[in-house]
């Protein structure tokens, strides 16, 4: 399904940084609860990356959390999807789960670029990516799994939270795997 929307002409990098700062507050709470991301500087880089991508309408979604590297299944995921126009939420950050089953699992982030970004010539995509504070590599997005709590990654997703300003923002959902 392809969605086409128009962004408000008044959306600026300052607005994008406002939205990014709300994601940064979520990441700081994640760090306080689970010890990752490992540094405040890393969170600052994630915030700026999101702001730059939102400002140019190059973000489709970005996820942060903990995954099982053996199965490539999320155990805890905060996913933010870019949203343009319509009824945008601007909630306060936080309200993250406090007891997700992530002990011993590595922190992970996965970013998907928008169709607008994908349609740029390769040289422009490369130049834009090289200016971002996060150096991402190609990978496979972790799944949330299917099944009935038998070690296959089942869990609960909580939608309905978002951050927005001047016609652009993100919607957040939180996935927590069931402890098997």
C-alpha positions as CSV (number, residue, x, y, z in Angstrom):
1,X,0.0,0.0,0.0
2,X,1.4,3.4,-0.9
3,X,0.4,6.5,1.0
4,X,0.9,10.0,-0.4
5,X,0.6,13.1,1.8
6,X,1.7,16.6,1.6
7,X,3.9,18.1,4.3
8,X,3.2,21.6,5.7
9,X,5.5,24.2,4.1
10,X,6.2,25.6,7.5
11,X,7.9,22.4,8.8
12,X,11.6,23.3,9.6
13,X,14.7,21.7,10.9
14,X,13.8,23.2,14.3
15,X,10.4,21.3,14.2
16,X,12.2,18.1,13.2
17,X,14.6,18.5,16.1
18,X,11.6,19.0,18.4
19,X,10.2,15.7,17.3
20,X,13.6,14.1,17.5
21,X,14.0,15.4,21.0
22,X,10.9,13.5,22.1
23,X,12.4,10.3,20.7
24,X,15.6,11.2,22.5
25,X,13.7,11.4,25.8
26,X,12.3,7.9,25.1
27,X,15.8,6.6,24.5
28,X,17.1,8.2,27.7
29,X,14.3,6.4,29.6
30,X,15.3,3.2,27.8
31,X,18.8,3.7,28.9
32,X,17.7,4.4,32.5
33,X,15.7,1.2,32.5
34,X,17.9,-1.2,30.6
35,X,21.4,0.4,30.3
36,X,21.2,1.0,26.5
37,X,21.9,3.0,24.3
38,X,25.3,3.0,25.9
39,X,25.9,6.8,26.0
40,X,24.3,10.1,26.0
41,X,26.3,11.0,22.9
42,X,24.8,8.0,21.0
43,X,21.3,9.3,21.9
44,X,22.2,12.7,20.6
45,X,23.4,11.2,17.3
46,X,20.1,9.2,17.0
47,X,18.1,12.4,17.6
48,X,20.0,14.3,15.0
49,X,19.7,11.5,12.5
50,X,15.9,11.4,12.9
51,X,15.7,15.2,12.7
52,X,17.7,15.4,9.4
53,X,15.7,12.5,7.9
54,X,12.3,14.0,8.9
55,X,13.3,17.5,7.7
56,X,13.9,16.1,4.2
57,X,11.0,13.6,4.3
58,X,13.5,10.8,4.0
59,X,12.4,8.7,7.0
60,X,9.9,5.8,6.7
61,X,10.6,4.3,10.1
62,X,13.2,3.7,12.7
63,X,13.3,1.1,15.5
64,X,15.4,0.9,18.6
65,X,15.5,-1.9,21.2
66,X,16.8,-5.3,22.0
67,X,16.8,-8.3,19.7
68,X,17.9,-11.9,20.0
69,X,20.8,-12.1,17.5
70,X,20.3,-15.9,17.1
71,X,16.7,-15.6,15.8
72,X,16.7,-12.0,14.7
73,X,13.5,-11.4,16.7
74,X,12.8,-8.3,18.7
75,X,12.4,-8.7,22.4
76,X,11.7,-5.0,23.0
77,X,11.2,-2.5,20.2
78,X,10.3,1.1,20.0
79,X,9.3,1.8,16.4
80,X,8.7,5.3,15.1
81,X,6.9,5.8,11.7
82,X,7.0,9.1,9.9
83,X,3.6,10.7,9.7
84,X,2.6,13.6,7.4
85,X,-0.5,15.6,7.7
86,X,-3.8,14.5,9.2
87,X,-4.4,14.3,12.9
88,X,-0.9,14.2,14.5
89,X,-0.4,13.4,18.1
90,X,2.1,15.3,20.3
91,X,2.2,13.2,23.5
92,X,4.7,13.4,26.2
93,X,7.6,11.0,25.9
94,X,8.1,7.9,28.1
95,X,5.7,5.4,29.5
96,X,7.9,2.5,28.4
97,X,7.6,-1.0,29.8
98,X,9.8,-1.6,32.8
99,X,10.2,-5.4,32.8
100,X,10.9,-6.5,29.2
101,X,12.9,-9.8,28.9
102,X,16.1,-8.3,27.5
103,X,18.8,-9.5,29.9
104,X,22.0,-10.2,28.1
105,X,20.6,-9.1,24.7
106,X,22.4,-6.4,22.5
107,X,20.9,-3.1,21.8
108,X,19.9,-2.8,18.1
109,X,18.5,-0.1,15.8
110,X,17.0,-0.5,12.3
111,X,16.1,2.3,9.9
112,X,14.0,2.3,6.8
113,X,14.2,5.1,4.3
114,X,11.2,6.7,2.6
115,X,10.3,6.2,-1.1
116,X,11.3,9.8,-1.6
117,X,14.8,8.9,-0.4
118,X,14.9,5.7,-2.5
119,X,14.0,7.7,-5.6
120,X,17.1,10.0,-5.3
121,X,20.0,9.4,-7.5
122,X,22.6,7.1,-5.8
123,X,25.2,10.0,-5.5
124,X,22.7,12.1,-3.6
125,X,21.7,9.2,-1.3
126,X,25.4,8.5,-0.6
127,X,26.1,12.2,0.1
128,X,23.2,12.6,2.4
129,X,24.0,9.4,4.4
130,X,27.6,10.5,4.7
131,X,26.5,13.7,6.5
132,X,24.5,11.8,9.1
133,X,25.9,11.2,12.5
134,X,25.0,7.4,12.4
135,X,26.8,5.2,9.9
136,X,24.2,2.5,9.1
137,X,24.9,-0.7,7.1
138,X,22.4,-2.7,5.1
139,X,20.6,-5.4,7.1
140,X,17.5,-7.4,7.6
141,X,14.8,-5.9,9.9
142,X,14.2,-8.1,12.9
143,X,10.7,-9.6,13.1
144,X,8.3,-9.7,16.0
145,X,7.6,-13.4,15.3
146,X,4.4,-15.4,15.3
147,X,3.0,-18.2,17.4
148,X,1.7,-18.7,20.9
149,X,4.5,-18.1,23.4
150,X,6.6,-21.1,22.4
151,X,9.9,-19.3,21.9
152,X,8.9,-17.9,18.5
153,X,8.7,-14.2,19.5
154,X,5.1,-13.6,20.4
155,X,4.3,-10.5,22.3
156,X,2.2,-7.4,22.6
157,X,2.4,-4.2,20.6
158,X,1.1,-1.0,22.1
159,X,0.3,1.7,19.5
160,X,-1.3,5.1,19.8
161,X,1.5,7.3,20.9
162,X,3.1,10.1,18.7
163,X,5.1,13.2,18.5
164,X,4.4,15.9,15.9
165,X,4.8,19.5,15.0
166,X,3.6,21.7,12.1
167,X,2.2,18.9,10.0
168,X,5.0,16.3,10.4
169,X,5.8,13.8,13.1
170,X,6.1,10.2,14.1
171,X,3.8,7.6,15.5
172,X,5.3,5.2,18.1
173,X,4.4,1.7,18.9
174,X,6.1,-0.5,21.5
175,X,6.5,-4.2,21.1
176,X,7.4,-6.4,24.1
177,X,7.9,-10.2,23.6
178,X,6.3,-12.6,25.9
179,X,8.8,-14.2,28.3
180,X,8.9,-17.9,27.3
